């Protein structure tokens, strides 16, 4: 099965980067536009966006594996 792994990372300067399957898609999204951009650009809206933002606030990163049965549940190897 092909992987479909998204990572959302909070950088030290307060902006966010978004790699997808290891390829950097966005490098410096300002915090005030982050939720809007991940919805419009990548389709993570509503509860998905809220989950991502909550995880970023908690730990500074969020991994979403859309190839998994439960994509918003972290894998055991993180």
C-alpha positions in Angstrom: 0.0 0.0 0.0 1.3 3.5 -0.9 1.8 5.8 2.1 -0.1 9.0 2.4 1.6 10.7 5.3 1.2 14.4 6.2 3.3 16.1 8.9 2.5 19.4 10.4 5.4 21.1 12.3 5.6 24.2 14.4 8.9 25.9 13.8 10.9 27.9 16.4 9.9 31.2 14.7 6.2 30.4 15.3 5.4 29.5 11.6 4.4 26.1 10.4 5.8 23.7 7.7 3.9 21.0 5.9 5.7 18.0 4.4 3.7 15.3 2.6 5.4 11.9 2.0 8.7 13.6 2.8 8.3 16.4 0.3 8.0 19.9 1.7 4.8 21.6 0.4 4.8 24.7 2.6 7.7 26.0 4.6 6.6 29.0 6.5 2.8 29.4 7.1 2.0 32.1 9.7 0.0 31.0 12.7 -3.0 33.2 11.9 -3.4 31.7 8.4 -2.5 28.1 9.3 -6.0 26.6 9.8 -7.4 28.4 6.7 -4.4 27.3 4.5 -4.5 23.6 5.5 -8.2 23.6 4.7 -8.1 25.4 1.4 -4.8 23.9 0.2 -4.9 20.4 1.5 -8.5 19.6 2.5 -8.0 19.3 6.3 -11.1 21.2 7.5 -13.4 21.2 10.5 -12.6 18.5 13.0 -9.5 17.4 11.1 -8.1 20.9 11.2 -9.1 21.3 14.9 -7.3 18.0 15.7 -4.1 19.1 13.9 -4.1 22.5 15.6 -4.7 20.9 19.1 -1.8 18.5 18.5 0.5 21.3 17.3 -0.3 23.3 20.4 0.3 20.3 22.6 3.5 18.9 21.1 4.6 21.1 18.2 4.0 18.4 15.6 1.1 16.3 14.2 1.4 13.3 11.8 -1.7 12.2 9.8 -1.4 8.9 8.0 -4.3 8.9 5.5 -3.3 5.4 4.4 -4.1 4.1 7.9 -7.4 2.8 9.1 -7.6 5.6 11.7 -5.6 8.5 10.2 -5.9 10.8 13.1 -4.7 8.3 15.7 -0.9 8.4 16.1 1.0 5.3 15.2 2.9 3.4 17.9 6.3 4.2 16.4 6.1 8.0 17.1 
